[in-house]
Amino acid sequence: DTAVSQTPKYLVTQMGNDKSIKCEQNLGHDTMYWYKQDSKKFLKIMFSYNNKELIINETVPNRFSPKSPDKAHLNLHINSLELGDSAVYFCASCDTASNTEAFFGQGTRLTVV
Amino acid sequence: GNSVTQMEGPVTLSEEAFLTINCTYTATGYPSLFWYVQYPGEGLQLLLKATKADDKGSNKGFEATYRKETTSFHLEKGSVQVSDSAVYFCALKIYTGFQKLVFGTGTRLLVSP
């Protein structure tokens, strides 16, 4: 009965590879996010989708491409991985209509070697 | 714009000491305010929240009051425990046509026995 689930939890890959991280929420929320957390624990928003539509696209290299097949899923695909992409990536979701909090997944630790 | 400023860490305390972590915000409207906590190796979880001015959020001995006049939401606890060691994030959520969730940089708390 996990609210926001991400897979995989750990991902180790070589430079230049292409990889995807999946996120699903079963809360019925209409908004989903991807955040990047660096080694200093800074959280930076990357993307936000509302009802499958992209609404926030911060300054992120276009090697990163989010895809939302439906409002319960927001996947992150990364092309040509670089060492600097190593970080923990968090998915989150919230409900636009209410003042409730955002719920976070457990994170995906990506290590590029 | 919308932003959150937190005191830089780490904050190092002895068990049973009093804790304050400062948080101030800038917002174009009337945000909801949150404190999230991230324990080592885990994702972010909501600690407490306040949705309007003068509201006080509380949970697990932590408190924070939404102060509109000083645009602050400082986190306090009267007596910290070793198990409170974590990274604490102040955040605001504001609706500007879509829900935007903005985080502070996080403050690491280290509590020693």
Interface residues (C-beta under 8 A of the other chain):
Chain A: T31 Y33 Y35 K41 F42 L43 I45 S48 N50 I55 I56 F90 A92 C94 T96 N99 E101 A102 F103 F104 G105 Q106 G107
Chain B: S32 F34 Y36 Q38 E42 G43 L44 Q45 L46 K49 T51 V87 F89 K93 Y95 F98 Q99 K100 L101 V102 F103 T105 G106 R108
